[in-house]
Amino acid sequence: MKKKLYQTYRSMTRWVKRQIRNPRKRLVLEAVAVAAIIIAIISLVTSGKKVNTEGIKEGVSYIKSLEKKDTSEIEQEIKEIKRAERKAALESGEINVWAQFNDSVILGDSRAVGFEVFDCVDDSRVFADAGATIRKIPEYIDGIKAVNPSSIILCFGINDMNIGFWKTCEEYITEYDQMIQQLQEALPDATVYVNSIIPAT
């Protein structure tokens, strides 16, 4: 009797191994196993046994609360977290200085183009053209809004000085202020940094 049971067990084991070795049959076995698990779960839920739904209710409630939240508020929270992480990583030496520009955009002339050409900053964050002046800024606004940076860095001035659009420094400053105002209206949460004009040598 024991011998017969052992032989039956051995033949069943061999059969299962053969099935597992065959990819097509193994797929069928896996499908049957998954179906059995699903049926067991469904029967457990419908059998009248109480299933703890507190965690599910909390999760649904949390998702609904997020739906009501203003996305700009959440974006600002994310930016603050990123800023703190970058500061800590820079102080510990984990990241280099160029990594600090991953939430900034750079606008400007050929000096700014250099940030992209030399792979210092990702090209999606550089809005610049050789020969550009501050009058180019409005053309970049839609692209900058799509990136939604925390910082906007302006590198203009060298071309502006000799192009003849402005008769006095005061006229230039007034127009520059207007351009900065346009940027601030389009991206009120971003900080605008104005680089000084490099002195001629």
TORLOTI-851378 format. One line per field, with one value per atom (N, C-alpha, C): residue number from 1; x, y, z; atom name. Coordinates in steps of 0.001 Angstrom, whole numbers, padded with zeros to 6 digits, always signed. Layout:
# TORLOTI-851378
rogu	NUM  ... $
px	X  ... $
py	Y  ... $
pz	Z  ... $
gumi	CA  ... $
This chain:
# TORLOTI-851378
rogu	1  1  1  2  2  2  3  3  3  4  4  4  5  5  5  6  6  6  7  7  7  8  8  8  9  9  9  10  10  10  11  11  11  12  12  12  13  13  13  14  14  14  15  15  15  16  16  16  17  17  17  18  18  18  19  19  19  20  20  20  21  21  21  22  22  22  23  23  23  24  24  24  25  25  25  26  26  26  27  27  27  28  28  28  29  29  29  30  30  30  31  31  31  32  32  32  33  33  33  34  34  34  35  35  35  36  36  36  37  37  37  38  38  38  39  39  39  40  40  40  41  41  41  42  42  42  43  43  43  44  44  44  45  45  45  46  46  46  47  47  47  48  48  48  49  49  49  50  50  50  51  51  51  52  52  52  53  53  53  54  54  54  55  55  55  56  56  56  57  57  57  58  58  58  59  59  59  60  60  60  61  61  61  62  62  62  63  63  63  64  64  64  65  65  65  66  66  66  67  67  67  68  68  68  69  69  69  70  70  70  71  71  71  72  72  72  73  73  73  74  74  74  75  75  75  76  76  76  77  77  77  78  78  78  79  79  79  80  80  80  81  81  81  82  82  82  83  83  83  84  84  84  85  85  85  86  86  86  87  87  87  88  88  88  89  89  89  90  90  90  91  91  91  92  92  92  93  93  93  94  94  94  95  95  95  96  96  96  97  97  97  98  98  98  99  99  99  100  100  100  101  101  101  102  102  102  103  103  103  104  104  104  105  105  105  106  106  106  107  107  107  108  108  108  109  109  109  110  110  110  111  111  111  112  112  112  113  113  113  114  114  114  115  115  115  116  116  116  117  117  117  118  118  118  119  119  119  120  120  120  121  121  121  122  122  122  123  123  123  124  124  124  125  125  125  126  126  126  127  127  127  128  128  128  129  129  129  130  130  130  131  131  131  132  132  132  133  133  133  134  134  134  135  135  135  136  136  136  137  137  137  138  138  138  139  139  139  140  140  140  141  141  141  142  142  142  143  143  143  144  144  144  145  145  145  146  146  146  147  147  147  148  148  148  149  149  149  150  150  150  151  151  151  152  152  152  153  153  153  154  154  154  155  155  155  156  156  156  157  157  157  158  158  158  159  159  159  160  160  160  161  161  161  162  162  162  163  163  163  164  164  164  165  165  165  166  166  166  167  167  167  168  168  168  169  169  169  170  170  170  171  171  171  172  172  172  173  173  173  174  174  174  175  175  175  176  176  176  177  177  177  178  178  178  179  179  179  180  180  180  181  181  181  182  182  182  183  183  183  184  184  184  185  185  185  186  186  186  187  187  187  188  188  188  189  189  189  190  190  190  191  191  191  192  192  192  193  193  193  194  194  194  195  195  195  196  196  196  197  197  197  198  198  198  199  199  199  200  200  200  201  201  201 $
px	+000841  +000000  +000870  +001875  +002768  +003533  +003946  +004696  +003848  +002566  +001653  +001448  +001278  +001113  +002366  +003528  +004791  +004941  +004587  +004670  +003713  +002519  +001541  +002083  +002654  +003238  +004356  +005244  +006354  +005877  +004876  +004378  +003705  +003009  +002379  +003446  +004484  +005582  +006247  +006507  +007105  +006211  +004902  +003946  +003958  +003956  +003977  +005258  +006392  +007673  +007667  +007092  +007001  +006162  +005063  +004177  +004908  +005674  +006380  +007459  +008107  +009162  +008616  +007370  +006741  +006177  +006709  +006278  +004780  +004196  +002767  +001933  +002315  +001585  +001818  +003042  +003348  +002465  +002235  +001373  -000054  -000527  -001874  -001957  -000913  -000888  -000895  -000099  -000055  -001410  -002061  -003388  -004393  -004315  -005220  -004974  -003671  -003326  -003857  -003692  -004191  -005713  -006373  -007839  -008292  -007554  -007905  -007781  -006732  -006534  -007663  -008016  -009095  -010414  -010703  -011946  -011961  -010806  -010716  -010993  -010454  -010665  -012142  -012729  -014142  -015036  -014754  -015588  -015445  -014227  -014008  -014821  -014826  -015557  -017062  -017540  -019003  -019543  -018645  -019097  -019774  -019784  -020434  -019451  -018194  -017193  -016897  -016699  -016433  -015011  -014906  -013582  -013344  -012157  -011838  -011690  -012643  -012633  -012202  -011751  -011344  -010212  -009206  -008057  -008469  -009419  -009904  -010616  -011460  -012206  -011258  -010206  -009220  -008519  -008163  -007491  -008364  -009635  -010584  -010770  -010890  -011075  -009876  -008650  -007434  -007376  -007725  -007719  -008726  -009911  -010928  -010459  -009741  -009221  -008186  -007381  -006386  -007052  -008198  -008930  -009384  -009702  -010194  -009056  -007823  -006684  -006278  -005810  -005312  -003967  -003837  -002605  -001386  -001592  -000453  +000113  -000764  -000334  +000535  +000099  +000859  +002200  +002191  +003427  +004427  +003914  +004781  +005397  +004594  +005095  +006203  +005989  +006987  +008278  +008139  +009311  +010114  +009400  +010076  +010845  +010235  +010901  +012150  +012011  +013146  +014274  +013892  +014884  +015687  +014972  +015633  +016547  +016092  +016901  +018161  +018017  +019178  +020205  +019708  +020609  +021409  +020714  +021380  +022406  +022035  +022935  +024162  +023972  +025089  +026051  +025500  +026342  +027127  +026538  +027222  +028183  +028131  +029010  +028481  +027218  +026620  +026358  +026077  +025795  +026678  +026850  +027667  +026795  +027435  +026724  +025695  +025962  +025031  +023709  +023731  +022471  +021506  +022038  +021185  +020279  +020561  +019770  +018612  +018339  +017298  +015880  +015751  +014429  +014484  +015405  +015586  +015524  +015329  +015518  +016474  +017224  +018174  +017765  +017589  +017239  +018414  +018613  +019662  +020215  +021442  +022129  +023112  +024196  +025147  +025801  +025910  +026462  +025568  +024255  +023301  +023279  +023461  +023503  +024612  +025694  +026828  +026456  +025482  +025056  +024514  +023845  +023283  +024360  +025173  +026196  +027200  +027592  +028584  +027948  +026649  +025929  +025965  +025973  +025911  +024478  +023535  +022111  +021343  +020298  +019475  +018911  +018936  +018531  +017070  +016223  +014816  +014699  +015801  +015789  +016592  +017001  +017745  +016929  +016570  +015836  +016743  +017513  +018526  +018865  +019339  +019785  +020964  +021921  +023039  +022483  +022923  +022463  +021157  +020589  +019290  +019410  +018298  +018188  +016977  +016718  +015588  +014246  +014202  +012945  +012548  +013430  +013154  +012360  +012373  +011765  +010307  +009413  +008016  +007853  +008775  +008705  +008942  +009643  +009995  +008936  +008014  +007131  +006317  +005717  +004914  +005762  +006968  +007873  +008288  +008518  +008916  +007762  +006534  +005361  +005214  +005538  +005438  +006429  +007608  +008634  +008296  +007643  +007223  +008385  +009412  +010577  +010357  +011244  +011232  +012061  +013043  +013945  +014072  +014120  +014345  +015589  +016617  +017888  +018056  +018239  +018356  +019819  +020268  +021654  +021629  +021164  +021093  +021991  +022198  +022869  +023964  +024767  +025908  +025432  +024434  +023906  +023071  +022388  +021497  +022264  +023528  +024292  +024587  +024826  +025265  +024246  +023042  +022072  +021320  +021265  +020653  +019154  +018551  +017113  +016804  +017741  +017503  +018521  +017996  +018888  +019591  +018954  +019554  +019455  +020245  +020195  +018814  +018215  +016903  +015837  +015893  +014934  +015095  +016357  +016646  +016132  +016401  +015964  +014444  +013765  +012290  +011742  +012326  +011841  +012203  +013370  +013780  +012792  +012414  +011414  +010098  +009703  +008446  +008541  +009690  +009898  +009862  +010496  +010494  +009061  +008305  +006903  +006086  +006330  +005629  +005943  +007218  +007617  +006941  +006903  +006302  +004791  +004150  +002705  +002418  +003280  +003094  +003469  +004500  +004969  +005148  +004033  +004100  +004902  +005062  +005794  +007294  +007728  +009157  +009906  +011170  +012042  +012876  +012915  +013667  +015011  +016095  +017444  +018001  +018524  +019083  +020594  +021309  +022766  +023233  +024278  +024818  +025495  +025615  +026276  +027774  +028424  +029870  +030563  +031440  +032138  +033023  +033066  +033900  +035365  +036214  +037671  +038427 $
py	-001213  +000000  +001255  +001239  +002403  +002594  +001430  +001471  +002081  +001715  +002214  +003727  +004178  +005622  +006398  +005805  +006457  +006580  +005472  +005489  +006515  +006629  +007627  +009038  +009251  +010564  +010910  +009890  +010121  +010443  +009706  +009938  +011311  +011726  +013066  +014159  +013960  +014944  +015087  +013929  +013965  +014694  +014439  +015080  +016601  +017047  +018496  +019124  +018418  +018957  +019101  +018079  +018141  +019330  +019560  +020683  +022016  +022106  +023365  +023634  +022560  +022745  +023252  +022930  +023356  +024772  +025755  +027155  +027365  +026706  +026902  +026325  +025121  +024487  +025216  +025747  +026506  +027748  +028391  +029573  +029221  +028049  +027602  +027356  +026679  +026412  +027700  +028693  +029983  +030670  +030598  +031206  +030554  +029210  +028477  +028893  +029037  +029441  +030833  +031768  +033139  +033133  +032348  +032258  +031712  +030703  +030107  +031142  +031966  +033004  +034028  +034459  +035448  +034890  +033610  +032983  +032922  +032590  +032512  +033875  +034950  +036310  +036702  +036419  +036771  +036013  +034715  +033926  +034405  +034879  +035418  +036692  +037564  +038840  +038605  +037664  +037456  +036458  +035867  +034851  +035441  +036740  +037373  +037754  +037369  +037743  +039225  +039862  +041303  +041568  +042423  +042842  +044255  +044493  +045801  +046825  +047749  +048762  +050139  +050208  +051503  +052127  +051292  +051791  +052290  +051582  +051985  +053325  +053482  +054736  +055911  +055677  +056743  +057148  +056133  +056401  +057204  +056815  +057526  +058951  +059101  +060438  +061339  +060755  +061522  +061971  +061050  +061386  +062492  +062411  +063455  +064809  +064790  +066055  +066666  +065806  +066298  +066911  +066340  +066865  +068294  +068619  +069967  +070975  +070465  +071350  +072076  +073301  +074101  +073521  +073221  +072584  +073494  +074802  +075719  +075639  +075381  +075243  +073992  +072899  +071640  +071804  +072459  +072700  +073481  +074464  +075274  +074432  +073540  +072633  +071748  +071221  +070348  +071125  +072384  +073216  +073459  +073696  +073930  +072686  +071526  +070261  +070076  +070316  +070173  +071132  +072365  +073384  +072942  +072429  +071969  +070779  +069865  +068692  +069110  +070078  +070558  +071217  +072024  +072723  +071727  +070709  +069691  +068914  +068561  +067794  +068614  +069918  +070789  +070938  +071129  +071299  +070031  +068870  +067598  +067183  +067885  +067571  +066473  +066074  +065012  +065474  +066759  +067273  +068476  +068760  +069904  +071151  +072259  +073544  +073582  +072896  +072967  +072287  +071349  +070683  +071672  +072796  +073805  +074522  +074353  +075034  +074182  +073040  +072155  +072658  +073794  +074404  +075877  +076183  +077561  +077584  +078788  +078990  +080165  +080117  +081183  +081811  +083132  +083892  +084786  +085014  +085960  +085850  +086356  +086432  +085270  +085470  +084384  +083872  +084723  +084250  +083153  +083364  +082380  +081122  +081293  +080139  +079180  +079745  +078936  +077912  +078220  +077273  +075986  +076143  +074988  +074283  +075055  +074500  +073646  +074098  +073374  +072401  +072092  +071114  +071420  +072688  +073072  +072958  +073355  +073357  +072667  +071922  +071238  +072248  +071889  +072846  +073278  +072483  +072889  +074064  +074396  +075473  +076690  +076699  +077854  +078478  +079748  +080512  +081658  +081419  +082407  +082324  +083470  +083549  +084504  +084181  +085096  +086401  +087499  +088811  +089275  +088511  +088869  +090067  +090818  +091932  +091655  +092551  +092354  +092322  +092853  +092854  +091440  +090492  +089102  +088388  +088948  +088293  +087862  +088726  +088299  +087021  +086801  +085600  +084308  +084431  +083252  +082891  +083803  +083631  +082340  +081981  +080744  +079510  +079472  +078345  +078271  +079434  +079474  +078998  +079419  +078991  +077470  +076852  +075385  +074697  +075304  +074734  +075027  +076182  +076601  +076579  +077410  +077390  +078186  +077966  +078763  +080033  +079952  +081091  +081388  +082692  +083142  +084022  +083621  +084342  +085060  +086363  +087179  +087546  +087256  +087567  +088403  +089612  +090514  +091724  +092504  +093788  +094121  +093121  +093413  +093920  +093244  +093687  +094959  +095078  +096227  +097554  +097501  +098744  +099437  +098647  +099299  +099203  +098697  +098482  +099769  +100733  +102033  +102121  +101137  +101215  +102246  +102445  +103321  +104466  +105666  +106836  +107074  +106722  +106966  +105692  +105664  +104542  +104441  +105622  +105656  +104966  +105219  +104586  +103060  +102630  +101193  +100558  +101210  +100698  +100609  +101621  +101635  +100440  +100186  +099062  +097717  +097648  +096416  +096113  +097147  +096992  +096437  +096937  +096466  +094982  +094569  +093165  +092267  +092732  +091967  +091849  +092945  +092941  +091897  +091794  +090786  +089373  +089137  +087826  +087538  +088547  +088361  +088133  +088776  +088575  +087155  +086684  +085349  +084247  +084502  +083506  +084171  +084433  +085187  +084517  +083185  +082487  +082392  +082813  +082716  +083977  +083787  +084912  +085266  +086548  +087001  +087575  +087066  +087539  +088239  +089455  +090212  +090255  +089653  +089711  +091069  +091571  +092854  +092683  +093778  +093747  +093648  +092714  +092548  +093794  +094411  +095615  +095313  +096220  +096047  +096195  +095369  +095454  +095575 $
pz	+000000  +000000  +000000  +000911  +001002  -000300  -000873  -002123  -003244  -003268  -004298  -004159  -002918  -002663  -003081  -002752  -003095  -004609  -005335  -006796  -007405  -006825  -007295  -007076  -005893  -005562  -006548  -006843  -007753  -009168  -009618  -010983  -011093  -010036  -010025  -010036  -009241  -009177  -010546  -011209  -012550  -013547  -013440  -014351  -014170  -012903  -012611  -013152  -012963  -013458  -014975  -015661  -017132  -017579  -016853  -017197  -017017  -015945  -015630  -016675  -017183  -018191  -019519  -019826  -021076  -020890  -021612  -021398  -021555  -022556  -022805  -021651  -021224  -020123  -018805  -018641  -017425  -017340  -018491  -018545  -018121  -018584  -018212  -016716  -016166  -014723  -013912  -014360  -013668  -013725  -014899  -015045  -014108  -013999  -013091  -011646  -011274  -009905  -009592  -010539  -010348  -010212  -011077  -011023  -009677  -009165  -007865  -006745  -006800  -005773  -005838  -007063  -007236  -006705  -007027  -006551  -005031  -004425  -002963  -002331  -002943  -002408  -002523  -003705  -003927  -002944  -002746  -001832  -000394  -000048  +001301  +001515  +000490  +000596  +000631  -000207  -000303  +000721  +001514  +002466  +003698  +003786  +004938  +006029  +005854  +006853  +006717  +007855  +007832  +007372  +006394  +005911  +006430  +006954  +007525  +006396  +006324  +005255  +005755  +007019  +007578  +006767  +006455  +005691  +004320  +003680  +002352  +002455  +003488  +003672  +003874  +004671  +004925  +003629  +002831  +001559  +000610  +000492  -000379  +000109  +001437  +002030  +001728  +001816  +001549  +000089  -000838  -002275  -002564  -001951  -002151  -001630  -000499  +000047  -000891  -001572  -002528  -003756  -004162  -005326  -005098  -003842  -003514  -003376  -003189  -002959  -004230  -004064  -005184  -005629  -006932  -007420  -007262  -007359  -007215  -005796  -004826  -003427  -003274  -003915  -003862  -004570  -005732  -006483  -005642  -004910  -004066  -002948  -002370  -001326  -001883  -003089  -003737  -003985  -004450  -004710  -003432  -002328  -001047  -000611  -000794  -000436  -001286  -002616  -003535  -003160  -002811  -002451  -001221  -000218  +001011  +000723  -000147  -000508  -001253  -002179  -002949  -002033  -001095  -000178  +000657  +001167  +001989  +001168  -000077  -000945  -001345  -001576  -001947  -000777  +000419  +001608  +001936  +001632  +001924  +000806  -000335  -001458  -002364  -002176  -002997  -004432  -004620  -005963  -006267  -007566  -007941  -008128  -008396  -008461  -009590  -010725  -011857  -011548  -010626  -010241  -009587  -009127  -008494  -009493  -010790  -011815  -012336  -011675  -012201  -011939  -011251  -011077  -011496  -012404  -012885  -014405  -014950  -016383  -016564  -017666  -017967  -019285  -019269  -020474  -020824  -022122  -022449  -023849  -023967  -025259  -025388  -026143  -026390  -025102  -024090  -022806  -022236  -022340  -021823  -022688  -024004  -024913  -024475  -023954  -023494  -022436  -021584  -020543  -021170  -022317  -023035  -023850  -024580  -025471  -024705  -023520  -022726  -021726  -021923  -021098  -019604  -019280  -017854  -017338  -018182  -017824  -018947  -018586  -019578  -020580  -021883  -022921  -022808  -022113  -021932  -020966  -020284  -019289  -019739  -020998  -021534  -022664  -022491  -023507  -023918  -024952  -025324  -026800  -027334  -028720  -028791  -029664  -029882  -030435  -029895  -030354  -029729  -028819  -028223  -027285  -027197  -026247  -025346  -024414  -023493  -024237  -025453  -026225  -026692  -026501  -026861  -025746  -024564  -023392  -023618  -024167  -024342  -025184  -026123  -026973  -026180  -025056  -024269  -023211  -022925  -021761  -021785  -022922  -022977  -022660  -023210  -022949  -021493  -020887  -019470  -018585  -018941  -018166  -018191  -019324  -019440  -018504  -018322  -017426  -015963  -015721  -014372  -013367  -013587  -012699  -011416  -010451  -009218  -009393  -010305  -010536  -012018  -012339  -013719  -013688  -014431  -014419  -015756  -015709  -016920  -017187  -018398  -018801  -020088  -019986  -021146  -020904  -021957  -021766  -022747  -023139  -024018  -025379  -025960  -027256  -027108  -025981  -025744  -025746  -025287  -025126  -026447  -027514  -028762  -029891  -029593  -030673  -031045  -030129  -030435  -030201  -029526  -029231  -028147  -027229  -026078  -026096  -025938  -026009  -024686  -023586  -022266  -021413  -020345  -019383  -018753  -018485  -017837  -018709  -020020  -020944  -020907  -020894  -020876  -019570  -018466  -017151  -017092  -017640  -017638  -018412  -019594  -020410  -019763  -019163  -018474  -017341  -016609  -015524  -016073  -017241  -017850  -018221  -018736  -019100  -017864  -016788  -015535  -014998  -015141  -014683  -015459  -016778  -017593  -017098  -016773  -016256  -014914  -014062  -012731  -012805  -013777  -013949  -014468  -015379  -015949  -014962  -014141  -013168  -011803  -011107  -009850  -008737  -008795  -007730  -007989  -009170  -009519  -009078  -008708  -008352  -009576  -009924  -011102  -010638  -011231  -010927  -012165  -011986  -013099  -012948  -013932  -013918  -014393  -013798  -014256  -015614  -016355  -017665  -017416  -018126  -017953  -018491  -017703  -018180  -019387  -020338  -021540  -021149  -021775  -021481  -022804 $
gumi	N  CA  C  N  CA  C  N  CA  C  N  CA  C  N  CA  C  N  CA  C  N  CA  C  N  CA  C  N  CA  C  N  CA  C  N  CA  C  N  CA  C  N  CA  C  N  CA  C  N  CA  C  N  CA  C  N  CA  C  N  CA  C  N  CA  C  N  CA  C  N  CA  C  N  CA  C  N  CA  C  N  CA  C  N  CA  C  N  CA  C  N  CA  C  N  CA  C  N  CA  C  N  CA  C  N  CA  C  N  CA  C  N  CA  C  N  CA  C  N  CA  C  N  CA  C  N  CA  C  N  CA  C  N  CA  C  N  CA  C  N  CA  C  N  CA  C  N  CA  C  N  CA  C  N  CA  C  N  CA  C  N  CA  C  N  CA  C  N  CA  C  N  CA  C  N  CA  C  N  CA  C  N  CA  C  N  CA  C  N  CA  C  N  CA  C  N  CA  C  N  CA  C  N  CA  C  N  CA  C  N  CA  C  N  CA  C  N  CA  C  N  CA  C  N  CA  C  N  CA  C  N  CA  C  N  CA  C  N  CA  C  N  CA  C  N  CA  C  N  CA  C  N  CA  C  N  CA  C  N  CA  C  N  CA  C  N  CA  C  N  CA  C  N  CA  C  N  CA  C  N  CA  C  N  CA  C  N  CA  C  N  CA  C  N  CA  C  N  CA  C  N  CA  C  N  CA  C  N  CA  C  N  CA  C  N  CA  C  N  CA  C  N  CA  C  N  CA  C  N  CA  C  N  CA  C  N  CA  C  N  CA  C  N  CA  C  N  CA  C  N  CA  C  N  CA  C  N  CA  C  N  CA  C  N  CA  C  N  CA  C  N  CA  C  N  CA  C  N  CA  C  N  CA  C  N  CA  C  N  CA  C  N  CA  C  N  CA  C  N  CA  C  N  CA  C  N  CA  C  N  CA  C  N  CA  C  N  CA  C  N  CA  C  N  CA  C  N  CA  C  N  CA  C  N  CA  C  N  CA  C  N  CA  C  N  CA  C  N  CA  C  N  CA  C  N  CA  C  N  CA  C  N  CA  C  N  CA  C  N  CA  C  N  CA  C  N  CA  C  N  CA  C  N  CA  C  N  CA  C  N  CA  C  N  CA  C  N  CA  C  N  CA  C  N  CA  C  N  CA  C  N  CA  C  N  CA  C  N  CA  C  N  CA  C  N  CA  C  N  CA  C  N  CA  C  N  CA  C  N  CA  C  N  CA  C  N  CA  C  N  CA  C  N  CA  C  N  CA  C  N  CA  C  N  CA  C  N  CA  C  N  CA  C  N  CA  C  N  CA  C  N  CA  C  N  CA  C  N  CA  C  N  CA  C  N  CA  C  N  CA  C  N  CA  C  N  CA  C  N  CA  C  N  CA  C  N  CA  C  N  CA  C  N  CA  C  N  CA  C  N  CA  C  N  CA  C  N  CA  C  N  CA  C  N  CA  C  N  CA  C  N  CA  C  N  CA  C  N  CA  C  N  CA  C  N  CA  C  N  CA  C  N  CA  C  N  CA  C  N  CA  C  N  CA  C  N  CA  C  N  CA  C  N  CA  C  N  CA  C  N  CA  C $
